[in-house]
Amino acid sequence: MVRNLVTIIFLCTINLLFSQGNYPKDYFINPVEIPLVLSGTFGELRSNHFHAGLDIKTQSQEGFKILATADGYVSRINVSLWGYGNALYVTHPNGFTTVYGHLKSFSPEIDAFVRKKQYAEESFTIRLYPKADQLKVKKGQVIALSGNSGSSGGPHLHFEVRDVKSNILNPMLFGINIPDHKNPTIQSAFTYTKNSDAQVNQSNKNVQLVINRQANGDLLANKIYAYGSIGFGINAYDRLDGALNKNGLYDLMMKVNGQKTFQFTANKFSFDESRLINSYIDYERFDRLRQRVQKCFIEHEMNNLSLYKNVINDGFIQIKDSMQYTVSIAAKDFEGNTTRLIIPIQGKKDSVIIPKVIKKTDRFFKYKEVNQIKDSLVSVYFPKNSFFEDFYFDYTNENGMVKLHNSSVPVQKSFKLSFDISNYTEEELKYMHIAKKNKGGKLYYVSTKRKDNTLYTLSKNLGEYTLKTDNEAPKISSIGFKNGDWLTRFKTIKVKIYDRGSGIKSYRGTIDGEWIRMAYDPKRNVLTYDFSDKTLEGTLHKLKVVVIDNVNNSTTFTSTFNKKN
């Protein structure tokens, strides 16, 4: 009882201390021994999420030592084909957890722990939660080697810090020093009208500002003439020393006539709110041009990001006729390097010559309500709060190609799309799945399940969907050896696997009938088995690999080899 009370008091003290921003500056050491150069910053704008940590460059190489940044224990281990790939989570006595992602391999002690569990479950991908006394680590101890596993776009270390509530914190708050002497770059700026009564330069549409660089590096926009409730947004990035990567801003602040009316600061957020990025940016422009414009206003009621502060009137500015205003937008990095954009405004109520055109359809969706579509082929169910706002929904069904509006509208919750398959035979259905058309016109597999006479999928992406058949089995081929070869000097055995239809769902490798741990690299389509995993009895052995795609086409590869221990 006393022990539980002490634990509660300890956690409450930590909660109070760190909710006030008093983060320890000398508790964690750097997770790598090489100079810290970043390819990604905390809170950076990514597809459907804010970046949750620091991406530390590893000189385009794998195999650098990864260090425990403080004493603690390994509390979670992930081995995954995507996401963070091979990842370690270390919980520390002060209540924080550090995360190390995209690893090549774990330290021998950790790998032995993982390998035992993988062989017990006969699965390469695995998620483990060791107890506090199983895998203890000391500050500076080598816990892994850097790599390129998971959804990594190149060799690097993804490093995070999380608090006791699993909120993600900016690691730079803890004194991690990244050299940075460069000011952020503001590439472009835009105005937005809140409603049909507002205007900028006689337009009710979004207007791109004309901006000019000043001698001191700041920017000055040409004066605009406006009336009503308007907002601003900028397309900007930051560069740090030693790298050309376009990183995210740490802080974005707007002032109107010297008063703060909006601020976004990348210090802390939860995973639950990360998808709200699609309301924070101009999502339609991102979908069309792949440009992420950060809005200095809160457009949607559902957007309750904790990254906002000092917000007045949701960041919108009420421009009155004949009044003058000066808007200052400051883009800042963590070191305080700042670039400012000054926008002079003259209030002028004028006639609107460029109205905003809204395409009306026979379906009007209200975001606070359930919305459904049903015809002879499909049914679609959108739960409440799937969208950020009310809008006219465009739906067509042409020869089985179902168009669900278009990809320029973000979806916050998964919707269910079901296809009626009662007119197909079981033989026709054997390898059938739902496919989505990408922007290039190619159809690709989406996770498909069957219930009675329907095939259905859950998705958060609008666009075009249809039914597709995949009759082609996966391909398997050996790499560097052929049937009957002597492999005594080989440290590993590798095979290439590939499926150009629905994609690979699972694989299983055995030697002499016993399951082996084959690491799968989906970026190179390679399965690798390390002979050091276990001792083989005798010299003649049989390798068998079975690969199954997402609609259960199957291919079996067998080969014999000779190897002396």
Helices and strands as residue ranges (DSSP letters): H 2-19, E 38-40, E 45-46, E 49-50, E 54-57, E 65-67, E 72-79, E 86-91, E 97-106, H 108-121, E 126-128, E 136-137, E 142-146, E 156-162, E 168-169, G 171-174, E 185-193, E 199-200, E 207-208, E 211-213, E 219-221, E 224-237, E 251-256, E 259-265, E 268-269, G 271-276, H 277-280, H 283-289, E 294-295, E 308-309, G 313-315, E 317-319, E 324-332, E 338-347, E 364-365, E 371-374, E 378-382, E 391-392, E 395-398, E 401-404, E 415-420, H 426-429, E 432-437, E 443-445, E 449-451, E 454-459, E 463-469, E 475-479, E 485-486, E 492-498, E 504-511, E 514-515, E 518-521, E 526-530, G 531-533, E 540-549, E 554-562
